[in-house]
Amino acid sequence: MQETLVDYRETYSFRPVDSFSASRLSDAPTLEQVLQVAERLRAAEPQYRYLCTLDDVNQSCYTSGHALEDERLTFDYDYDDLDLDDPESVRAYESRRLAHVVAQLQDPQLQQAWESLPGTLYASADDIAALAAMNRDPQRVLDQVVYVQRVPVPEDNLLIAGMVNGYFSADWDVFQNHAIIRRLETRHGYRFFGIGAAWLGFIRPQAPSADEAQRLVADLTELYHIQGDAQDEAAPAWRELALAVQASKVLLLGYAEDFAEILE
């Protein structure tokens, strides 16, 4: 792995995610290395929170740009004040945008309830098998390049404001993903740490016990609602997922319609 510290005021041979990029990890970093870098940065600057990119960073950035066009996230801004050649001007714009997204996610009128989520993302038995496979081998969720983002938000669950996603109509959007993040945080002790083009990443201080894993899988079975005979077809994969999460502090969940494609 090669690490390049990123300063938004500097120029590089690569294009960072945005002005909040703090570190670029290249040459196929391992998940353990990524988490260690994020924790090192977190310890050095505890006033910030750190978000890691996961699968397909380029696609994730592309869809994030479109996801920000959601009418619930747009805001008034005098674009005559935005100079794309001035890093400080770009930083001011992105800071304003981040603050607006955070405020929208905290708005009770816009927040989604957990109970509203089941059935809103199509899932098949094959998708549940993909969840189990990914959590058996979480390294597979990473791209060849990972960015660690330094995001000035007051709570870990608001890190998703640092990379809004869920652009396509069949995906969970940022408000639905935020509901999932809050549920996993308050009910299961998982902290949100990463997002890609199709997957969300969570971590907890230690792997769940067998009982905790069963409660988690019960919630996920409700979330990834499968109808009819496919429920029986998915049952073995749910059991495999319960075993996989007991072996790791990390939990990975797909949020896009095609989240299983990464494993093909």
N, C-alpha and C positions, 0 to 999 in steps of 0.2 A: 504494500500500500504506500502511496505517496500522498502526503498532506500539503496543501497550499493554503495558508491563511489568507483571507480575503478582506480587503478594505475597499469600501464603495467609492472612495476618492481616487483609487488607482485603476489603471487599465491592465488587462491581461490578454493572453492569447486565447482565452476561453471567455464565454459570457456567463457570469453568475446568474443565479435565479433572479435576484433583485438586489437592492441596496442592503437588505438584511442578511445576505449570505456572509457567514463567518469563516467557514472552512470548506475546502473542496478536497474530497478524498477520491483518488483515482487509482488505476491499476487493480481493479476488482477488490475493494476492501471487504473484509469479513464483517458479519453483523456484530460480532464481539468488538472488533476494532471501531466500528461506527459508534456503538454505544459507549465505548471508553472515551472517544473523542468528545462526544456530547456531554458526558459526565465531567470530563476535565474542564470543559468550557463553562459548564454550569457551576462547578465549584469555584472557578476563578472569578466569575461575574454572576453571583446569585440573584442579582436584581433582574436578570433576563431569564427567559425560558428558551429551550432549544428544540427545534423541529428538524427532523431528518427526512430527506427525500428517500423514496423507496423505489418501486418499479418504474421503469421507463421515464426518466426525468424529463426528457424533451417533450414527450406527449403530455406529461403531467403539467408542465409549464404552459403548453399550448391550450389545453382544456381549462386550466385555471384562468387564463386570460378571458376566455369566453364565459366561464362561470360567473365572473365578476360583472357580467352584463345583466345578470338577474335584476329585475326591477327593484327587488328588496335590498339590493346592495349598491345601486347607483347613488351618486351624491352630486350636489352642485359644486362645481370647481371651475375657476376661471383659467382655462387652459392657455390663455395668453401669458399666464405667469409661469407656465411649465417650459423650461428650456432643457431639452433632452441631451444637450451637450454639456450641461452643468450638473455635476454630481449632487451638489447641494440642493438644486432645484428638484431633481428627481427624488432625492431623499425626502424632501418636504412633502411632495405629492404622495409618495408611497406611505409615509407616516400618517398623513391625513386619511388616506384610503383605509389603512389598517385600523385606525381608531374608529372609523365609521362602521367597518365590518364587525368589530368587537361590540360596538353599541347595538347593532342590529341583532347579533347573536344573544345579547343579554335582554333584549326586549321581550317581555312576557307575551305580547301579542303575536310575536313571530316565532317564538320557540315551539318546537314540535314535541308532543308527548310520546313517550315510548309506546304507549298503547296504539298510537296511530300508525306505527311502522310495519307490523306484520302484513305480508302480502304486497308490499309496495315495491319490492325487488323480486323479479322472477327468479326462482331457484329450483333446480332439479336435483335428483340424487347424484348426478355427476358433479354438480357444484359443491355439494356437501363432501363428496370424496376429495375434491380439490382443496377444500378447507382443511381436511385432515392431512392431506399430503403436504401442504404448505407448512402446517404447524409441526409436522414431523421433521421437516428440513427447512427452517425459516430463512436460511441463507439464500434460498432461491428467490426471495422477494426483492433482492437488491439489484440495481443496475450496475454497470461497470464503473460508473461515477456517481458519487453521493455528495450532496451538499448538506451541510449542517447550518441551519438558519438561526440567527440570534434575533429572537422576536420579543419586543417589549410589551408583553401582555400580563395581566395580574394573576391569571390562573392557568394551570396546565390545560384545562379543557378548552380554553380559548386559543390555544396554539393553532387550531385549524383555521383561524382567521389569517394566519401567515401564509397559507397556500389554499385558498378556496378551491374546491373542486366538486365534481358531480355535475358535469355540464350536460350530458345527454339525458333525454327525457326518461330513459329507462334506468338511470343510475339513481342512487340516493344523492340528494343535493346536500349543500353544506349545512342546512338547518337540520335535516334528518341525520346526517353524520354527527352533528353536535349532540343530538339527543342520544345517539348510541354511545358517544364518548362519555357523556354525563352518567349514563346508566352503568357503564363498566367501571367508572371511577367510584361512584357512590355505593354500588351494590357488590362489586367484585374486587375492588382495590387495585384496578389497573389504571396506570397513567398513560395518556396518549403521548406518543413520541414521534410518529412518522406517518407520512402519506405519500402515495404514488399515484399513478394514473388509474389504478384499479383497487389498491389495497390500503388498509389502515393498519398502523402498528401500535401496539400497547405493551407496557411492561409493568411488572409489579415487583416488590422487594424479594419475593421468593415464589417458586412455583406453587400453584394451588394444591391442596390436599385432594384426596379422592372425593370427599364430600363437597368441597368447594368446586371441584371440576364438574361434578354432576349438576350443581346449581347453575354454574355457568352455561353448561350445555343445554339445560332446560330453557334458559333465557334465549340462547341462540336458536334452539329449535322453534321457539315462538317467533323469533325475528325473521329467520329464513323459512317462512311458512311454505310448506309443501302440501299439496292437496292430493287426495285420492290414494290410489295404489302406490304412488311414488313414495309415500311415507314409509311403507315397509321396505321398499328398495333402498331408502336412505339410512335405515336403522343401523346397519353395520358401520357405515361411515361416521355416524354420530358417536358410536362406541369407540371407534378409532380416534376420533377427535378428543374425546374425554381422556384417553390414555396419553395422547400427544401433549396436551396442555399441562398434564401433571409432571412432564419431564422438562419444562422450560418456564422461565420467567416471562417470556415473550409470547404474545398472542397476536395473530395476524388474521384480519377479516377482510373479505372482499366487499366492495361497495358499488362496483360498476357491473353493468349487465354481463359483460364478458370477462369477469375477473378470473375465470378458470383458464383462459387462453395462455397465460404466462407459463403454465405447466406443460403445455403441449410441445 
